[in-house]
Amino acid sequence: MGLLNEARREFIAAPDSSKGQIVYKWPDQNIRKFSRAIVEPDALAVFMNQGQVMGVLNPGQHTLDASELPFLGMFVDWASSSNAFKAEIYFVGAREYPHCRFGGRLDEVQDPQTGLIVTLRAFGEYALRVLDPVKLIVNLVGTVDVTNNEAITGWVAQQLLKVTRTAITTQLMSGAWPILGMSMHSPEIEAATMPAANEQLADYGLAIARFGNLDVNLDDDDNARLKKLAGDTAYSRLAGGFLQAAQAEALQGAGEGMAQGGGAVTPMFLGAGLGMAGQMMQPPPQAQPAPPPGPGFAGGGQGFVQQPPQAPPPAAPAAAAPAAAPAAEATMECPQCHSAVRVGSKFCGECGTPMAKHCTNCNADLSATAKFCAECGTPANPPPA
């Protein structure tokens, strides 16, 4: 009789092909009485009925009998003459599940250094552990037949990506981190993300045991744009400004075209290039424009800070100009004593001879040196009769 009962026993356990699953649901809800439930050392068995957890079995071998497991009395199938139980059995792995990958688009953010709108992405790995199988079954799995781990790890990856987004964008928008070179901040991101993620996973009986290999990068197009901007900015700083960099690039293109035979260099382009060359050969103005600001990329140093224009030094007081020599006064010769007399004087200062004369014919005023009247032509000194 004992051998017959042993032969009629049913063994209930997760098959070898499903040992790697986080949750395995036993396919049959009709559990024969005195069946043997085998729970692996790194697993637990959860019994449910109508959406409610009725009991949990620890690792080991268990005979499914109400006398040994009192909670099974609530599962008795009376239609089977009390020879079976009606229940759902979930085998939940309690070990660590490594190499779970996550990643995807984080958000579109504005680079505080350049003002460009870029798309951030994050990729990494984590190790998952089940802390409370009851919460996992009730709050996440429910009564759904879980055939692989993706139903659980995919949901965990979404939560992890969400908290990673918050940690990274907060630092970026504050200007504390540059967008290029985010890998240097991976330890800080991991330290901030893991506790925040576990806080959200606690209600589902899950926890992230390890989190690493984090790679935060840009969309390929945005990455190319920022790298080009970094190169152009560095080149323009070396050239002294954007205009000088553009002129140098145009001249370089003209030189390459002429090296190929000149076929690619049109007369208009050549003239423009030579004109820019003439401008570059001219001496620079006294006040050079400040070089463009640096983008603040990783390894590129701090951005250039525009200095306020310096006030010109106070002008030195102008030296007193030497007094101009007094203009020499115009003079004329006295007709009587031949002394020099200032023009406009009425009498000679030496002999008293009147210096103003009148025409003897028309009485017009004559200068002291006039020989003829300018009005009628009469001689100023007529010969004596």
C-alpha positions in Angstrom: 0.0 0.0 0.0 2.8 2.4 0.8 4.5 1.7 -2.5 1.2 2.4 -4.3 0.8 5.7 -2.6 4.4 6.6 -3.4 3.7 5.7 -7.1 0.6 7.9 -7.1 2.5 10.9 -5.8 3.0 13.8 -8.1 6.3 15.8 -8.1 5.8 19.5 -8.5 8.9 21.6 -9.3 10.3 24.1 -11.8 11.8 22.2 -14.8 15.4 22.5 -15.6 14.6 24.5 -18.7 13.0 27.2 -16.5 15.6 27.3 -13.7 16.8 30.7 -15.0 13.4 32.3 -14.8 12.6 34.8 -12.1 9.0 33.6 -11.9 7.8 30.2 -13.1 4.1 29.3 -12.8 3.1 25.6 -12.4 0.8 24.9 -15.4 -1.8 22.8 -13.5 -4.1 24.3 -10.9 -5.4 20.9 -9.7 -2.9 19.7 -7.2 -3.2 16.1 -6.1 -3.1 15.4 -2.4 0.2 14.1 -1.0 2.1 15.5 -4.0 5.7 16.4 -3.4 6.7 20.1 -4.0 10.4 20.6 -4.5 11.7 24.1 -4.0 15.2 24.9 -5.0 17.7 26.4 -2.5 17.6 29.7 -4.3 13.8 29.9 -4.7 10.5 30.1 -2.9 7.1 28.7 -3.8 4.0 31.0 -3.5 0.5 29.5 -3.3 -2.4 31.7 -4.5 -6.1 31.3 -4.8 -8.4 33.7 -6.5 -5.7 36.4 -6.6 -4.8 36.1 -2.9 -1.6 34.7 -1.5 -2.4 31.8 0.9 1.0 30.5 1.8 4.8 30.4 1.0 7.0 27.4 1.0 10.7 27.7 1.8 13.5 25.8 0.0 13.3 22.0 0.4 10.9 19.1 -0.3 7.3 19.4 1.0 4.4 16.9 1.1 1.3 18.7 0.1 -1.0 17.7 2.9 -3.2 19.8 5.1 -1.9 18.1 8.2 1.7 19.3 7.4 0.7 22.6 5.7 -2.4 23.9 7.4 -3.0 26.6 4.8 -3.7 23.9 2.2 -7.0 23.2 4.0 -8.3 26.3 2.3 -7.6 24.9 -1.1 -9.4 21.5 -0.8 -11.3 20.6 -3.9 -14.4 19.0 -2.4 -15.5 17.7 -5.8 -12.5 15.3 -5.7 -13.6 13.8 -2.4 -10.9 15.9 -0.7 -8.2 14.2 -2.7 -6.9 17.3 -4.5 -6.3 21.0 -3.9 -7.2 23.8 -6.2 -4.4 26.5 -6.2 -1.9 28.4 -8.4 1.8 27.7 -7.6 4.5 30.2 -8.4 8.2 29.4 -8.1 10.1 32.6 -7.5 13.9 32.8 -7.7 15.5 34.5 -4.7 19.0 34.7 -6.2 20.6 37.5 -8.0 20.0 37.9 -11.8 22.9 39.7 -13.4 23.6 41.1 -16.9 20.2 42.7 -17.2 20.5 45.5 -19.8 18.7 48.7 -20.0 18.9 51.8 -22.2 17.3 54.2 -24.5 16.5 57.9 -25.1 16.6 60.1 -22.0 15.4 63.5 -23.1 16.0 66.4 -25.3 18.0 69.0 -23.4 19.7 72.3 -24.1 23.4 72.4 -23.8 24.1 75.2 -21.4 27.5 75.9 -23.1 26.4 76.1 -26.7 22.7 76.6 -26.6 22.1 73.6 -28.9 19.2 71.2 -28.4 20.5 67.7 -28.2 19.1 64.2 -27.5 20.7 62.3 -24.7 20.8 58.5 -24.4 21.8 56.1 -21.6 22.8 52.4 -21.7 24.0 50.1 -18.9 23.7 46.9 -17.0 22.2 46.0 -13.6 21.7 42.9 -11.4 18.2 42.2 -10.1 17.2 40.5 -6.9 13.8 39.5 -5.5 13.4 40.6 -1.9 9.7 39.8 -1.4 8.1 37.3 -3.7 4.6 37.9 -2.4 4.8 41.6 -3.3 6.2 40.7 -6.7 3.4 38.3 -7.5 0.6 40.5 -6.2 1.7 43.9 -7.4 3.5 43.2 -10.6 3.0 39.7 -12.0 -0.6 39.0 -10.9 -2.0 35.9 -12.4 -0.3 36.3 -15.8 1.6 33.4 -17.1 5.2 34.6 -17.1 7.2 32.6 -19.7 10.4 34.6 -19.6 12.1 37.3 -17.6 11.4 40.1 -20.1 8.0 40.9 -18.5 9.8 41.8 -15.3 13.3 43.1 -16.4 11.7 45.2 -19.1 9.5 47.0 -16.6 12.5 47.4 -14.2 14.6 48.9 -17.1 11.9 51.6 -17.6 12.0 52.6 -14.0 15.8 52.7 -14.0 15.9 54.8 -17.2 13.4 57.2 -15.6 15.5 57.9 -12.5 18.7 58.1 -14.6 17.0 60.8 -16.7 16.2 62.8 -13.6 19.7 62.5 -12.1 21.5 63.5 -15.3 19.2 66.3 -16.6 19.3 68.0 -13.1 23.1 68.3 -13.3 23.1 69.4 -16.9 20.5 72.1 -16.5 22.4 73.5 -13.5 25.5 73.8 -15.6 27.5 71.6 -13.3 28.3 69.0 -16.1 29.2 69.4 -19.7 27.4 67.3 -22.2 30.5 66.0 -23.9 32.6 63.9 -21.6 29.7 62.5 -19.4 31.6 59.3 -18.9 33.7 60.9 -16.2 30.6 61.4 -14.1 29.4 57.7 -14.4 30.3 56.9 -10.7 28.2 59.9 -9.5 25.3 59.0 -11.8 25.3 55.4 -10.5 25.5 56.5 -6.9 22.5 58.8 -7.3 20.4 56.4 -9.5 20.6 53.1 -7.6 19.0 54.3 -4.3 16.3 56.3 -6.2 15.5 53.2 -8.3 15.3 50.9 -5.3 13.0 53.2 -3.5 10.5 52.8 -6.4 11.0 49.1 -6.7 10.5 48.3 -3.0 6.7 48.1 -3.4 7.2 45.4 -6.0 9.5 43.3 -3.8 12.5 44.0 -6.1 15.9 45.6 -5.7 18.8 46.4 -7.9 21.9 44.7 -6.4 24.4 46.2 -8.7 24.4 48.9 -11.4 27.3 49.6 -13.8 28.8 49.9 -17.3 26.8 53.1 -17.6 27.3 54.9 -20.9 25.6 58.3 -21.4 26.0 59.6 -24.9 24.4 61.7 -27.6 22.4 60.9 -30.7 24.8 60.3 -33.6 23.8 63.5 -35.4 24.0 65.6 -32.3 27.3 64.1 -31.4 28.7 65.1 -34.8 27.3 68.6 -34.5 28.9 69.3 -31.1 32.2 67.8 -32.1 32.3 70.0 -35.2 31.3 73.1 -33.2 34.1 72.3 -30.7 36.7 72.0 -33.5 35.5 75.2 -35.3 35.6 77.1 -32.0 39.1 75.9 -31.1 40.3 76.7 -34.6 38.8 80.2 -34.6 40.4 80.9 -31.2 43.7 80.0 -32.7 43.1 82.2 -35.8 41.9 85.2 -33.7 38.2 85.1 -34.5 35.6 83.6 -36.8 36.3 86.0 -39.6 40.0 85.2 -39.7 39.2 81.4 -39.5 36.8 81.7 -42.5 39.4 83.6 -44.5 42.1 81.0 -43.7 39.7 78.2 -44.7 38.8 80.0 -48.0 42.5 80.5 -48.8 43.2 76.9 -48.0 40.5 75.8 -50.3 41.8 78.1 -53.1 45.3 76.7 -52.6 44.1 73.1 -52.8 42.1 73.9 -56.0 45.2 75.5 -57.6 47.3 72.5 -56.6 44.9 70.4 -58.6 45.4 72.4 -61.7 43.2 75.4 -61.0 40.1 73.9 -62.7 38.1 74.1 -59.4 39.0 77.7 -58.7 36.7 80.2 -60.5 37.9 83.7 -61.2 35.3 85.1 -58.7 36.4 82.8 -55.9 40.1 83.5 -56.7 39.5 87.2 -56.5 37.6 86.9 -53.3 40.5 84.8 -51.9 43.1 87.3 -53.0 41.0 90.1 -51.5 40.9 88.3 -48.2 44.6 87.7 -48.4 45.2 91.4 -48.8 43.0 92.1 -45.8 45.0 89.6 -43.8 48.3 91.1 -44.9 47.2 94.5 -43.6 48.5 95.5 -40.2 45.9 94.7 -37.5 43.9 97.6 -35.9 45.1 98.8 -32.6 42.1 97.2 -30.7 41.8 93.6 -31.7 38.4 92.0 -31.3 38.2 89.4 -28.5 38.4 85.8 -29.6 35.1 83.9 -29.5 34.1 82.2 -26.2 35.2 78.6 -25.7 32.3 76.0 -25.6 33.3 74.6 -22.3 33.6 71.0 -23.6 35.5 68.4 -21.6 39.2 69.1 -22.0 38.5 72.4 -23.7 39.0 74.6 -20.6 36.6 77.1 -19.4 34.9 79.4 -21.8 36.4 82.7 -22.7 35.1 85.5 -20.4 34.7 88.9 -22.2 36.6 91.5 -20.3 35.1 94.9 -19.9 36.8 97.5 -22.2 39.5 99.4 -20.5 39.2 103.1 -20.2 41.7 105.0 -22.3 44.5 106.6 -20.2 44.0 110.3 -19.4 45.5 112.5 -22.0 48.6 114.3 -21.0 48.2 118.0 -20.8 49.2 119.5 -24.1 52.5 121.5 -24.0 52.0 125.2 -24.2 52.6 126.3 -27.8 55.2 128.9 -28.3 53.8 132.4 -28.6 53.5 133.4 -32.2 55.8 136.1 -33.3 54.0 139.4 -33.8 53.3 140.1 -37.4 55.5 142.8 -38.9 53.7 146.1 -39.4 53.4 147.4 -42.9 55.3 150.6 -43.5 55.9 153.2 -46.3 58.6 155.8 -47.0 58.1 159.4 -46.1 58.5 161.4 -49.4 60.2 164.2 -47.5 62.8 162.6 -45.2 62.5 159.0 -46.5 61.9 157.6 -43.0 59.7 154.4 -42.5 56.2 155.4 -41.6 53.4 153.0 -40.5 50.8 152.6 -43.1 47.7 154.5 -42.1 49.6 157.2 -40.3 48.5 160.8 -41.2 51.9 162.4 -40.6 55.5 161.4 -40.7 56.9 160.8 -37.2 60.3 162.3 -38.2 59.5 165.5 -40.2 55.8 166.0 -39.8 55.1 165.8 -43.5 51.4 164.9 -44.2 51.2 161.4 -45.4 47.7 161.7 -47.1 47.6 163.4 -50.5 44.8 164.5 -52.7 44.5 164.6 -56.5 44.9 168.2 -57.7 42.4 167.5 -60.4 39.5 165.5 -58.8 40.4 165.8 -55.1 40.4 162.0 -54.7 42.4 160.5 -51.9 45.9 159.3 -52.9 48.3 157.1 -51.0 51.6 158.6 -50.0 53.5 156.5 -52.6 50.9 156.9 -55.4 52.4 158.5 -58.6 49.1 158.9 -60.4 45.5 159.4 -59.4 43.5 156.1 -59.7 40.4 158.1 -60.6 41.5 160.5 -63.3 45.1 159.7 -64.0 46.5 163.1 -63.1 50.1 162.9 -61.9 50.3 162.9 -58.0 53.4 165.2 -58.1 53.0 167.5 -61.1 56.2 169.1 -62.3 56.8 172.7 -61.1 55.6 175.4 -63.5 
